[in-house]
Each structure stands twice: as structure tokens, then as C-alpha cells.
């Protein structure tokens, strides 16, 4: 847009269908996210050395 249009934007009245801005479409997900399947969240181990380390780190008994 040029400066005149920006300045007079509120005062301008559309005279026909060509003057009206296109209707806003809802925002789509990106194609990258659509292509990636959603994986379930990882399960926290309940036993073993990793579970012992996590219990020690987070203080869960």
C-alpha cells in the first residue's frame, strides 16, 4: 500500500466487489507439521537404573 492509502484507509469506502479485501481464511497448519505423524509421549521407566536416576534427580519416592 502507498502512503495515501494508509492515511485515508478509514475514510475510503469500497464501491464494488473488486475494491473489497478478500475474506480472511482460517490459518492452516504448516505442511511440515501435517506430514509428521504425532507420536505418543514417551513413558517414564518405572524400574531399572534410569528410573533410579530420575527418582534421585526429581526427588520422587
Residue pairs with C-beta under 8 A, 6 or more apart in sequence:
5 12
14 20
44 51
44 54
45 51
45 54
54 60
55 61
